[in-house]
């Protein structure tokens, strides 16, 4: 570096230092100026505050030591002292605004009385209650499982007005019962003996192929304890035997229930309240024929030529007493719905008392043919239901009629006079000359149908003097 360069460098450094010193001096002056402003502001604030204090102090002196405002000052001081002394009470009043009331419906009512001696009536099974208290206590009370109690201890036979009260809801809530007071009656109990009968329950849960026999009880009489009025209303006592799911002989302790004449349960003490019973379970069955019963007429001049079925017999299940009176089951067929040869599926109609069958339906093949007619003469007219053993005669000695048979030619040609039963029903007959409706039994399978040429038949009905003689000249007696 040359001497001249050294001089220029030193000269530049001095200028830089001088510039920095000026900046620092300016900054210091600003800080000092700001400090003076803050000091002045604080001083003004302090002076203002002192003026307010001095004004307030002067105001208090004027008020407190001025007779004109003495009463007002005394009132203010009294209010302040009242607030301080009664702070807790005021807090309690505020807290009371947070109290809650909840209702609880259908709360069970229990009674305290001598159940062995008295029968109680008139006491409601449940009531409504209202619980009041702090919100948290009310919530705890309604979930506590409390009850409503009627205290009847010490009361004698007769009618009484008793108060209901809540128990078990806690001491921190108020419980109001609706109704609060009820009228009840206490009656002395007595004992009466009843014969035992039974009912089977849950039969829908027992397979239909099974039947229950007559149950055998350890004893057949039970003692029932209740008031005389209640005992007089009892019509029977039944053992309820549960047969649900049973497939074989079984034993159980059946519950005993008393009933009135309408079949409604009666509240009474049954001693003992169960009975041991043995019940036989069987599966009686019988195989019977299936009969097709045809109704209506085939349209369009056609007739049923033949009906064949895939099953001719069915096995039915039920009680022996029911099965013994059944010789067939029925399948119905409406001919008016058939217009051509058809294969038809039809359900089996089970007789009353039959629980089930091994098949529920059959398939029928129905064949049609052209309908023809044929008149059969000299069909005898029979009497039916001559329950008074009247003697009857026909004024014109007419004892037969003609019948027109309709069906396919093959079926019509097979009908003979002996196959047709024409009759009059004498169930409502009275002595004297009178007209009866002429009736004919239609064949069950309806492959043919009969039509009478006349609808009425005149008879002269006599009294019972010759009950053992013929019912009418030239006619047949038939009570079938």
TORMARPA-612308 format. One record per atom (N, C-alpha, C, O): residue in one letter; y negated, x negated, z negated. Coordinates in steps of 0.02 Angstrom, whole numbers, plus 50000, padded with zeros to 5 digits. Example, Ala and Ser with C-alpha at 12.3 -4.5 7.8 and 13.67 -1.06 7.14 Angstrom:
// residues 2
A502844934049610A502254938549610A501654934049610A501664928849577S501124935849646S500534931649643S499984935549606S499434933049598
// end
This chain:
// residues 480
X500594995750000X500005000050000X499394995650000X499374990649963X498884997250041X498274993350045X497824995349989X497935000349955X497304991349978X496834992749923X496484999349935X496345003149889X496345000549998X495985006850013X496425012949997X496185017849970X497055012350014X497525017950000X497585019049926X497615024749904X497595013449886X497645014049813X497025017649787X497085021849742X496445016149814X495835019349790X495865026849806X495665030949765X496095028649866X496115035749885X496615039549841X496485045349822X497185036449824X497695039749782X497415041149713X497495046549686X497085035949683X496815036649615X496265041949615X496215045949568X495875042049668X495335046949672X495635054049675X495375058449641X496165055149713X496495061849717X496785063949651X496755069749633X497065059249613X497365060749548X496835063049500X496935067749462X496275059749500X495735061649454X495495068749470X495365072649424X495455070449535X495235077249553X495735082449529X495535087849507X496395080949533X496915085649511X496885086749436X496945092349412X496775081149399X496745081749325X496145085849305X496175089949260X495595084649340X494985088249324X495075095749338X494835099849299X495425097449392X495545104549409X495985107849356X495855113549337X496495104349332X496935107149281X496555108249217X496665113249183X496115103749199X495725104449137X495275110549141X495185114149092X494995111749200X494565117649207X494965124149200X494725128949170X495565124249226X495995130249220X496165131749148X496125137449126X496345126449111X496525127349040X495925129749000X495985133948956X495345127149017X494735129148980X494585136548993X494405140248948X494685138749056X494555145749073X495045150349037X494855155749013X495685148349033X496195152348999X496045152948925X496115158248896X495825147348895X495655147448824X495075152048811X495055155648760X494595152048856X494015156448847X494225163848851X493975168048814X494695165248897X494935172248902X495295174448839X495185180048815X495715170148812X496085171848751X495605173048694X495695177748655X495095168848690X494615169548636X494245176148643X494115179648594X494065177748705X493695184048717X494125190148699X493875194948671X494775189848716X495235195448700X495315196148625X495345201748600X495355190548590X495435190748517X494825193948486X494885197948439X494225192248511X493615195348483X493615202848494X493405206648450X493865205148554X493885212348567X494365215948520X494215221348493X494955212848509X495445215948464X495185216248394X495295221148358X494845210848373X494555210848305X494045216248298X494005219648247X493645217148350X493135222448347X493455229348344X493235233748307X493985230348386X494335236848386X494645238348318X494565243848292X494985233548289X495295234348223X494765236048171X494855240348128X494205232448177X493665233648128X493395240748134X493265244048084X493315243148198X493085250048208X493585255048180X493385259948149X494235253848191X494755258348165X494755258548090X494815263748058X494685252348060X494685251947986X494075255547958X494125258847906X493515254747992X492915258047967X492985265647973X492785269347928X493295268048030X493395275248038X493865278047986X493735283447958X494415274447972X494905276747922X494585277147853X494705281847816X494185272047837X493845272147772X493375278047767X493295281147714X493045279647823X492595285347822X492975291947811X492745296347774X493585292547843X493985298547834X494225299147761X494185304547732X494455293547733X494685293447663X494125295447616X494205299547571X493535292147629X492975293847584X492775301247591X492585304447542X492835304047655X492665311147664X493165315647629X492985320547597X493815313947636X494335317947605X494285317647529X494385322647494X494105311447503X494035310647430X493455314747405X493495318047353X492905314547444X492325318547425X492495326047428X492275329847385X492895328247480X493085335247487X493505337547428X493405342947401X493995333247408X494415334947350X493995335447287X494095339947246X493525330747280X493105331047219X492725337547218X492645340647165X492475339647277X492085345847279X492515351947264X492295356747232X493135351747290X493565357547281X493865357747211X493835362947177X494145351947189X494505351947125X494035352947066X494205356047016X493435350347073X492985350647015X492425355647026X491885355246996X492575360547071X492095365847083X492405372347059X492945374347081X492045375847013X492315382146985X492435387347039X492855391847031X492075386747094X492135391647148X492835391647179X493085396847199X493145385747183X493805385147214X494375384147163X494935382447183X494245385047100X494745383747048X495365388147055X495925385847048X495255394547069X495815399147075X496255397447136X496875397747133X495915395547191X496305393747250X496735387647238X497315387347258X496435382647204X496815376547188X497415378247143X497965375647153X497295382547094X497845384447048X498405387847086X498995386647072X498225392247135X498745395747173X499155390847215X499765391447218X498805386147248X499165381247288X499635377147246X500215375947265X499395374847187X499825370847142X500425374947118X500975372347111X500315381547105X500865385847082X501405386547136X501995386347122X501165387447198X501655388047253X502055381747261X502665382047271X501735376047258X502095369647264X502605368847209X503175366747222X502415370547147X502885369947091X503475374747100X504045372947084X503355380947127X503895385747137X504395383147189X504995383747181X504115380347243X504555377647295X504985372147269X505575371747284X504685367547228X505065361947201X505615364347154X506175362047157X505435369047109X505925371347059X506485375447091X507065374747070X506345379647141X506835384247171X507105381747237X507325385747279X507085375347249X507305372647313X508045374247326X508225376247382X508465373447274X509185374647283X509325381947300X509745383447342X508965386547265X509065393647279X508855395447349X509195399247384X508295392547371X508065393847439X508555391247491X508665394347543X508855385447476X509365382547520X509975387147525X510275387947578X510145390147466X510725394747465X510595400947508X511035403347543X509955403547504X509785409347544X509835407647618X510075411747658X509625401747637X509675399747707X510405399147729X510605401147783X510795396247682X511505395347698X511845402047707X512305402847748X511605407147667X511925413747672X511855416747742X512255420947762X511335414547778X511265417047846X511815414647891X511885417147947X512225409647870X512775407047909X513435410347890X513965408247914X513415415547847X514025418947826X514305423047885X513935424947930X514955424347883X515295427647939X515735433247913X515985432947857X515835438447955X516295443947940X516765444747999X516555445348056X517415444747984X517925445548036X518385451348016X518525452347956X518615455148065X519085460548053X519795458348071X519895454248116X520275461148036X520975459648049X521345466348050X521335470048001X521675467848106X522005474348115X522745473848099X523065468648104X523015479748079X523735480548067X524015475548018X524515472148031X523675474947961X523925470647907X524445474647867X524315480247846X525035471747857X525575475147823X525385476947751X525055473047716X525605482847730X525485485147661X526135484947622X526645487547645X526125481747565X526705481547521X526555485347457X525975485647436X527065488147427X526975492147367X527365489047309X527925486747318X527055488947251X527385486647190X527585492747150X527165496047118X528235494347150X528495500047112X529245499147104X529545494647132X529555503547064X530265503147051X530635506647107X530725512747107X530855502647156X531185505347216X531865508447200X532085512847236X532185506247147X532845509047129X532785516047100X533265519947105X532215517647071X532135524147038X531755529147080X531915535147079X531255526847116X530815531447152X530835530447227X530975524947252X530705535947263X530585535747335X529845536647347X529525541147319X529555532347388X528835532247400X528685535247468X529015533647517X528185539647471X527945542347535X527185542747534X526875542947481X526895542747593X526165543247599X525815536547605X525225536347620X526175531047594X525855524447598X525865522147671X526405521747701X525275520447699X525275517947769X525645511347775X525625507247729X525965510247832X526325504047842X525845498247853X526005492547835X525255499547882X524765494247894X524065497147891X523975503147900X523575492847878X522875494847875X522455489447908X522705484147926X521815490847915X521335485847940X520945483047882X520815486547833X520755476647885X520365473547833X519765470047864X519765468247923X519245468947822X518645465247843X518535459547793X518485460747733X518515453447818X518455447547777X517755444647787X517545443447843X517385443647730X516705441147732X516645434847690X516935434447636X516275429847715X516165423647679X515905418347727X515725419747784X515885412147702X515705406647746X516175406447805X516775408047800X515905404547862X516295404847924X516955401147918X517475403647940X516945395147888X517555391247882X518055394647836X518655394747850X517795397547780X518245400947733X518545407147764X519125408847750X518165410647805X518415416647838X518985414947886X519495418447888X518895409647924X519425407547970X520055405747932X520605407647953X519995402247877X520575400447836X520905406647808X521525407047803X520495411647788X520775417647757X521195421747806X521735424047788X520945422647867X521305426947914X521935423647941X522365426947970X522005417147931X522615413647952X523065411947893X523565408347900X522895414547834X523265412647774X523905416747764X524325415047723X523985422247803X524575426447795X524525431047735X525035432947707X523925432847715X523825437347659X524095444347674X524225446147731X524175448247621X524425455047628X523975459847590X523545457847551X524095466247602X523755471647565X524265474747518X524815476347538X524065475547455X524535477647403X524305484247372X523715485247359X524785488647361X524675494747322X525075494047258X525695493947259X524735493547202X525055492447137X525205499247106X524755502647082X525855501247107X526075507747081X526465506947016X526745511846990X526485500946990X526885499846930X526605503946872X526005504146860X527055507146837X526855511246780X526735518446797X526655522646752X526715520146862X526595527146882X527245531046877X527785528346886X527185537546864X527765541946857X527835546246919X527445545646966X528345550646919X528465555046975X527865559646987X527575562246939X527685560647051X527125564947068X526675561647119X526835556347147X526095564847131X525605562247178X525075558247141X524865559947086X524865552747173X524385548147142X523895545547194X524065544847253X523295544247170X522785540947212X522765533647192X522605532047134X522915529247238X522955522147221X522485518147266X522325520147322X522265512447239X521805508147275X522195502447307X522655499547277X522015500847369X522325495347405X521885489147397X521275489547402X522195483347386X521825477147378X522155471647418X522755471747428X521745466847439X522015461147476X522215455547431X521875453947382X522775452547445X523035446847407X523225441247454X523495442447509X523095435147432X523295429347471X522785427147523X522945423047566X522165429847519X521645427947567X521175422647540X520735420247576X521255420647477X520835415547447X520275418547405X520105424447413X519995414447359X519465416747314X518765415847342X518285418047311X518705412647400X518035411147427X517795416247478X517275415347509X518175421747486X517975426947533X518035433747499X518375434547449X517675438547527X517715445447504X518125449447554X517995449147614X518625453147529X519075456947572X518965464447559X519025466747502X518805468147612X518725475447608X519285478647649X519375477047707X519665483247618X520235486547650X520015493347675X519655497047641X520225495147736X520075501647765X520735505047784X521055502947832X520935510447748X520575513647693X520685509947627X521175506447618X520215510847582X520265507547517X520715511347470X521075508447430X520695518047474X521075522447429X521525526847471X521315529547521X522165527647449X522635532047483X522985536347432X523025534747373X523245542047456X523635546547414X524375545547428X524595546047485X524765544147377X525485542947384X525865547647338X525585550447291X526505548347353X526935552647313X527555548847293X527875545547334X527725549147229X528345546147203X528835551747186X528665556347149X529445551247213X529965556047197X530575552347170X530755547047195X530885555247119X531475552047090X532065552547139X532155557547173X532445547047142X533025546747187X533645549647153X533725549247093X534075552447196X534735554547174X535245552347227X535045549947280X535885553047214X536395550547258X536825556147285X537015560747248X536985555847350X537425560747382X537895557147429X537725552047460X538505559747435X539005556647478X539025560047546X538985566147551X539095555847599X539125558347668X539735555547703X539955549947690X540015559647750X540545557147793X540255552347844X539675552947863X540655547647866X540435542347911X540645543947983X541235545547995X540175543648029X540335544048101X540095537648134X539905532848099X540115537348200X539945531048233X539635532148301X539695537548331X539305526848325X539045526448393X539175519348419X539115514548381X539345518848483X539415512248515X538745510448546X538455514448583X538495504548532X537865502248561X537995496248608X538505492848602X537515495148654X537565489748704X538165490648750X538485485748770X538315496848767X538875497948813X538715495348883X539165493648922X538065495048900X537875492248965X538015484848971X538015482049025X538145481548913X538305474448914X539055473148909X539285467548899X539445478548916X540175478048916X540425479448987X540195484249018X540875475449013X541125476449080X541425483349087X541785485749043X541275486649144X541455493649154X542205494849154X542415500549142X542615489849168X543335490849171X543645491649102X544225493449096X543255490249049X543515490748981X543295497248948X542755499748961X543725499748906X543575505648866X543725504248793X544185500548776X543305507148750X543415506248678X543765512348650X543625518048669X544245511048606X544615516448575X544275518748511X543695517148497X544645522548472X544385525248409X544345519848357X544855516648342X543765518648327X543705513348276X544045515248211X544105521148195X544265510248174X544585511248109X544135507948057X544015501948060X543905511948007X543445509547956X543815507947891X544345510747877X543525503347853X543805501847787X543725507747740X544135508647695X543215511847750X543115518047713X542735522947757X542385520847804X542805529347744X542525534547788X541975538647754X541715543247785X541795537047692X541255540447658X540785535247628X541005529947606X540135536847628X539635532247600X539165536047554X539085542147561X538875532547506X538375535347461X537675534047488X537515528447507X537275539247489X536585538647511X536135540447452X536215545747421X535645536047437X535195537147381X534495538247406X534205533947441X534205544047389X533525545747410X533315551847369X533685554247327X532705554247382X532485560347348X532885566247375X533195565947428X532875571747336X533255577647357X533005580347424X533405582547465X532355580047435X532075582447499X532335578347557X532505580947610X532355571647547X532595567347600X533335568347613X533555568547670X533715568947560X534445569847567X534595576347605X535055576647645X534205581547592X534325587947626X534165587647700X534405591747739X533765582647721X533595582047792X534105577947830X534085577747892X534565574547796X535055570247829X535615574547857X535945578347821X535735573947922X536275577747956X536915573647960X537455576447955X536865567147970X537455562847975X537255555647965X536675553747973X537755551647947X537675544447940X538145541047990X538745542547992X537865536548031X538255533448084X538295525848074X537835522648050X538875523248093X538965516048098X538825514048171X539135516748217X538375509348180X538195507148247X538625501048265X538525495648239X539095502148311X539585496948329X539365493648394X539305497048445X539245487248392X539015483448450X539615481248492X540025477248469X539665483948554X540235482348597X540025477648654X540425476448700X539415475148652X539175470748705X539605464648715X539725460848668X539855463548776X540255457648793X540965457748769X541325452848779X541195463248737X541885463448711X542385464648767X542275468748811X542935460948765X543465461548815X544145462548783X544645463448818X544175462348717X544805463048681X544665466348614X544085467348595X545205468048578X545115471048511X544665466548468X544715460448472X544235469648428X543775465648387X543645469048320X543785474948311X543365465148274X543145467648209X542425465448197X542215460248221X542055469548159X541365467648142X541125471848083X541435476848065X540575469748053X540235473648001X539685477648035X539175474848055X539795484148041X539325488448076X538775490848029X538905492647972X538165491048055X537585493248016X537595500948011X537765504348059X537415503547952X537405510847940X536695513447942X536245510547913X536605519147977X535955522347984X536045529847971X536515532947995X535575532747933X535565539947922X535105543247973X534585540447991X535305549247997X534925552848048X534825560148026X535235562947990X534265563148050X534175570348039X534485574248097X534805571248140X534375580748097X534705584948147X534445583748218X534775585548266X533855580748224X533575579248291X533775572348316X533595570448372X534145568648275X534355561948296X533865556548278X533945550848299X533345558148238X532855553148217X533105549748153X533385553048109X532995543148147X533215539648086X532855542148024X532265543948027X533205542247968X532935544247903X532945538147858X533455534747852X532385536747825X532345530947780X532665532847714X532425537247677X533215529547699X533595530847637X534005524647621X534135520447664X534205524147557X534625518647536X535365520547545X535605525247513X535715516847589X536425518147601X536815512547566X536695506647577X537275514647523X537645509847482X538385510347497X538695515547484X538685504847526X538345498847552X538025500447620X538135505747648X537625495747646X537265497147709X537645494947771X537395495647827X538245492147762X538685490447819X539395492547802X539565493547744X539815493047855X540515494747845X540925490347893X540735489347951X541485487947869X541925483847911X542335488547955X542615493447931X542375487048020X542705491348067X543125487248115X542945481748134X543705490048134X544145487148185X544145491748246X544235497748239X544045488848305X543975492948366X544455490448419X544445484548437X544895494948445X545335492948500X544955493148567X544545497548578X545095488348610X544805488148676X545365488048728X545805483748724X545355492648774X545875493048826X545535493548894X544925493948900X545965493348945X545715494149014X546145499249050X546485497449098X546125505649028X546535510849061X546295512149132X545685512049145X546765513349178X546575514449247X547075519249279X547615520649251X546895521749337X547315526449373X547165525849447X546585525149467X547675526149489X547585525949561X547615533049589X548105536649578X547085535149624X547035541949649X546865541749724X546665536549750X546935547449756X546795547949828X546045548349841X545655550549799X545865546249901X545165546849923X545135552649972X545495552850021X544685557349958X544615563350000X543935563250033X543425562450000X543935564150100X543305564450137X543095571750141X543465576050166X542485573150118X542205579850120X541635579950171X541135576350163X541715584150223X541235584450278X540765590350268X540995595850252X540125589150277X539635594550275X539255594650341X539225589650377X538955600450358X538575600950420X539025601550481X539635601350476X538705602350539X539065603250602X538855597950652X538275595950655X539335595650691X539185590650743X538775594050797X538955599350821X538215591050818X537785594250869X538065593550940X538565590150952X537735596950986X537865596351058X538555598651078X538855595851123X538815603951044X539455606751064X540045602251052X540565603051084X539985597551006X540535593050989X540835594850921X540525598550883X541415592250908X541745593250844X542125586850826X542265582750870X542275586050763X542645580050740X543375580950758X543705585850737X543635576250796X544345576550815X544775573250761X545315575750745X544535567650732X544935564150682X544485559650641X543965557250664X544695558450579X544355553750534X544895549250504X545365551650472X544835542750515X545295537950484X544895533350439X544325531550454X545195531350384X544855527150334X545245520750323X545855520550331X544885515350304X545225509050291X545565509050222X545985504650209X545395513750178X545705514350112X545885521650101X545485526150114X546485522850077X546695529650063X546715531149988X546725536949967X546725525849947X546745526749874X546245522049842X546005517249873X546075523449778X545625519349740X545865519149668X546135524049642X545775513449634X545945512849563X545315513849523X544825510149531X545325518749478X544745520349438X544885518449365X545455518549342X544335516849327X544395514649258X543975519249214X543415521249231X544265520949157X543925525249109X544385526849051X544925524049046X544155531349008X544575533348951X545175537348976X545145540849026X545735536748939X546345540248959X546235547748963X546495551049008X545835550448917X545715557748917X545345559848980X545435565549003X544925555549007X544555557049069X545005556349129X545005560649173X545375550849133X545795549549191X546345554649200X546545555949257X546585557549146X547145562149152X546965568349192X547405571649220X546325570149195X546115576149231X545855574749301X545575579249332X545935568549325X545665566849392X546255565249439X546685561149423X546255568649496X546775567549546X546505564749611X546895562649654X545845564549619X545555562049682X544835560049669X544525562049620X544575556149715X543855554749716X543595556649785X543985557249833X542945557549790X542655560549850X542205555549886X541835551749855X542245555749953X541765552249996X541465557650042X541835561250075X540805558050044X540475563250083X540275560650152X540145554650161X540255565350201X540055563550269X539655569350297X539885575050298X539045567950321X538615573050351X538735573050426X538525568450462X539075578250451X539265578550522X538665579550567X538705577750626X538125582250542X537545583550585X537205577250608X536785577450654X537365571550578X537055565150599X537475561350649X537285555950671X538055564150669X538515560650714X538445563450784X538505569550794X538325559150833X538255561350903X538755558050949X538805559851007X539135553250923X539635549750963X540145546650917X540065546550856X540685544050947X541195540650906X540855535150866X540475531150894X540995534750801X540615530250757X541065527150704X541575530050685X540855521250681X541155518050622X540625518450567X540065515850576X540785521650512X540285523250460X540525520450393X541105521150374X540055517350357X540185514750289X539905519750239X539305521250242X540315522350193X540085527350145X540315525550074X540865522950065X539875526950023X540055525349954X540545530349925X540585536049947X540925528149875X541385532549840X541015535749782X540685532249743X541065542249776X540745545949721X541235546349663X541745549649667X541055542849607X541505542749549X541405548949507X540825550949495X541935552149483X541865557949439X541535556049373X541525550249354X541265561049339X540955559949274X541455557049225X542035559349222X541235552149187X541675549049137X542055542949162X542335539249123X542055541949228X542395536049257X541895530249255X541335530749281X542105524649226X541655518949217X541565514849281X541015512749297X542105513649317X542065509549377X542695510449419X543145514149400X542705507049477X543285507449521X543375500649555X542925496449555X543965499549582X544105493049612X543755492249680X543645486649703X543565497849712X543155497549773X542595502549765X542675507649732X542025501149796X541435505449790X541285509449853X540885514049851X541595507549910X541455511049972X542045510250020X542475506050010X542055514450071X542585514050121X542265514250191X541695516350199X542655512050239X542445512350309X542825517850344X543435518250340X542445522350379X542755527950414X542645527250489X542095525650512X543165528450527X543115528750600X543145536150619X543655539550610X542585538650647X542535545750664X542565546550740X542175543550777X543035550750762X543125552050834X542925559250849X543115563750812X542535560250902X542295566950921X542675569550982X542985565851019X542645576250990X542925579551049X542525585851063X542085587751024X542695589251118X542355595451135X542565600951087X543145601551069X542075605051066X542225610551019X542465616651057X542175618651108X543005619851032X543255626151058X543315630950999X543235629050942X543455637251014X543535642250961X544165646450974X544405646851031X544425649450922X545035653550927X544995658850872X544845657150814X545145665050889X545135670550840X545845671650814X546315672450852X545895671650747X546545672950714X546495679750680X546065680950638X546945684250699X546935691050673X547385691650611X547785687250595X547275697550577X547705699550521X547745694350465X548275692850438X547155691750449X547125687250391X547045691550328X546565695350324X547495691050279X547465695350219X546825694150179X546565688550176X546575699650148X545995699350103X546255699350032X546595703950011X546085694149995X546325693349926X545765694949876X545175695249894X545975696049813X545505697149759X545465690749717X545975687249708X544885689349691X544805683549648X544385685449587X543925689449591X544555682549530X544185683449467X544175690849444X543665693349422X544755694249451X544815701049424X544935700649349X545475702149324X544395698549313X544485696849242X544605703049199X544855702449143X544415709049224X544515715149186X545165718849205X545295724349180X545555715749248X546185718749270X546085725849299X546475730449286X545545726449339X545435732849371X545955734249425X546215729549456X546095740749436X546485742849494X545995744949548X545525748649534X546095742449609X545625743849663X546005746249725X546585744449736X545655750349765X545945752749828X545415752749882X544815753249868X545645752049943X545185751850000X545195758750033X545735761050052X544615762050039X544615768950065X544975769750132X545285774850144X544925764850175X545225765350241X545885761350246X546155760250300X546135759250186X546745755250184X546705749050228X547205746850257X546105746250232X546005740050270X546135734250223X545785733350173X546625730250239X546815724650195X546785717950229X546935712850198X546595717850293X546555711450329X545905711150368X545555716150376X545765705250394X545175704250436X545335698850486X545875695850485X544855697550531X544955692250581X544485686450566X543935687450540X544705680450583X544325674250570X544295670250634X544805669350668X543695667650651X543615663350709X543635656050685X543275654250639X544045652050716X544125645050698X543795640750752X543905641750811X543365635950730X543015631350775X543245624250763X543355622250706X543315620350817X543495613350812X543755610850879X543695614350929X544025604950879X544335602650941X544975606650953X545265609350906X545195606951015X545775611251032X546385609150992X546755613450967X546505602750985X547105600450949X547085602750877X547595604950850X546505602350844X546455604350774X546485611950766X546795614450719X546165615550811X546155622950807X546865625750816X547055630450782X547245622850862X547915625450876X548385624550817X548895627850813X548225620050771X548665618850714X548555623950657X548965624250612X548015627850659X547855632350605X548285638650611X548345641650665X548585640750555X548995646850550X548665651550501X548215649650463X548885657750501X548605662850455X548665660450383X548195661450344X549225657350366X549335655250296X548835649850273X548765648750213X548495646550320X548025641350301X547345644050280X546935640350253X547225650450293X546555653350282X546575657950221X547025662050213X546065657150177X546015661250117X545365665150119X544825662450106X545425671750135X544855676350134X544905680350070X545455682550050X544325681550036X544365684849970X543705688349954X543185687249985X543745692749903X543155695649871X543165693449798X543695692849768X542565692149771X542495689849701X542345695849657X541815698949664X542815697649612X542735703549569X542475701949500X542555705949454X542165696149491X541915694149425X541415699249398X541415700849339X540975701749442X540455706449420X540615713649440X540165717849443X541255715149453X541445721849475X541365726949419X541455725249360X541195733249437X541145738849392X541555744649420X541645744949481X541795749149379X542165754849406X541745758949455X541155760149443X542065761049511X541725765049560X541775762049630X542035756549639X541525765749679X541535763549748X540945758749760X540375760449745X541095752949786X540565747849794X540765742849848X541345742249867X540245739249873X540345734349924X540355727349893X539965725849848X540805723249918X540845716249897X540705711749957X540835713650014X540445705749943X540355700849997X541035697850014X541415696049970X541175697450077X541805694650101X541705687050110X541245684950145X542135683050080X542065675850078X542685672450106X543225675550107X542615666250128X543185662350154X543115655150130X542565652350131X543665652250109X543665645150089X543685640750151X544135641350193X543195636250158X543185631550214X543665625850198X543745623950140X543995623050250X544435617250238X544035611350213X543465610350234X544325607550168X543955602050136X543755596750187X543195594350186X544215594850231X544055589450278X543595591550335X543335587350371X543495598150343X543035600850392X543175598550463X542715598050504X543805596950479X543965595650549X543935602150589X543835602150649X544025607650553X543895614250582X543455618050533X543385616150475X543145623550558X542755627850513X542905635050530X543075636750587X542835639450479X543005646450487X542365650750487X541885649250452X542385656150527X541845660950528X542145667950526X542595669450565X541905672350479X542175679050471X541865683750522X541285683050541X542265688550543X542015693550591X541615698950556X541235702550589X541685699750490X541315704650451X541115701450385X541455696950360X540545703650356X540275700350297X540385704150233X540315701250179X540555710750236X540645714750174X541315718250175X541645718950227X541505720450115X542155723750107X542065729050053X541835727549998X542255735250068X542165740850022X542795742049983X543345742250010X542705742949916X543265744249872X543085749849824X542515750649803X543605753749807X543525758749754X543855755849692X544465755449688X543445753849643X543695750549582X543825755849529X543385759749511X544455755849504X544645760549451X544635756949384X544505750949380X544765760749331X544755757849264X545355753649250X545715751649296X545475752149184X546005747549164X546645751249145X547075748349113X546715757649164X547285761549141X547945758749168X548455759249134X547935755949228X548535753049257X548435745749270X548495743349327X548285742149218X548105734949225X548675730949254X548565725849286X549305733349243X549875729349264X550065730849336X550505727549364X549755735849368X549925737549436X549565733149485X549165728849464X549685734049551X549345730149602X548595731249596X548375736549574X548195726049616X547465726549615X547225730949673X546645732949672X547635732449722X547415736749777X547975737149828X548365732449838X548015742849859X548545743949908X548475739049966X547955738449998X549035735549979X549065731150037X548675724650028X548595720950077X548425723049968X548045716949957X548395712549907X548865714649873X548185706349903X548495701449858X548035699849800X547435698949811X548295699549740X547905697449682X547895689949680X548425686749683X547305687049673X547245679649672X546685677649625X546105678849640X546845674749568X546345672549520X546185665249527X545865662349483X546415662149582X546335655049588X545625652949599X545485646949605
// end
